[in-house]
Amino acid sequence: MNTFLDLVRSRRSIRRYKPDPVPPEMIALCIDAARYAPTACNRQSWKFIIAQGNVKDRLVDQAFGGIVVPNRWAATAPVIAVIAMDLDTVVHRIGGAVKKIRYHMVDAGIAGEHFVLQATELGLGTCWIGWFNKRAVKRTLDLPAAWDVPAMIAVGFPGEEPEEKKRRDIAEIVNWMPPGT
């Protein structure tokens, strides 16, 4: 890949993975990229929990059991990266309440996307997962009550060739103010 835009254009949501394990060094590079993400007041209140093997299997069983069946495909990923956020910080508790902004969700999104883009550059496939049983995830991973789990990311070597996704034209998604600039 030659440019950042090439990297962004090549990223796809992968929902079928090869069973090959992901080398820890590759995951470490993804986490390193995530730690450079900007956060509210530079709190960096996230933690990436890398679930593999039996822990990943137990996590998938608990997180996607019951009515959350649509994401059972995640069981094919050798790694599930769980983004956990400490909500017991001033910026998340007080700042979020005053401004009515869930800063931890913004912070998790930016860090997670840094993780995903680094994974793409390394030839790994990823898929954001937002539909899961949060209580079950927190219980399975023994997370404190003051923590939230905004998202998880399936990670592995792609076991499919994803289709090219059509994107809206730039003119459809931008309004220049003042017009004509």
Secondary structure, DSSP 4 states (H G I P E B T S, - for coil): --SHHHHHHH--B---B-SPPPPHHHHHHHHHHHHTS--GGG---EEEEEEEHHHHHHHHHHHT-TT-GGGGGGGG-SEEEEEEEE--SHIIIIIHHHHT--HHHHHHHHHHHHHHHHHHHTT-EEEEE--S-HHHHHHHTT--TTEEEEEEEEEE-BSS-PPPPP---HHHH---SSTT-
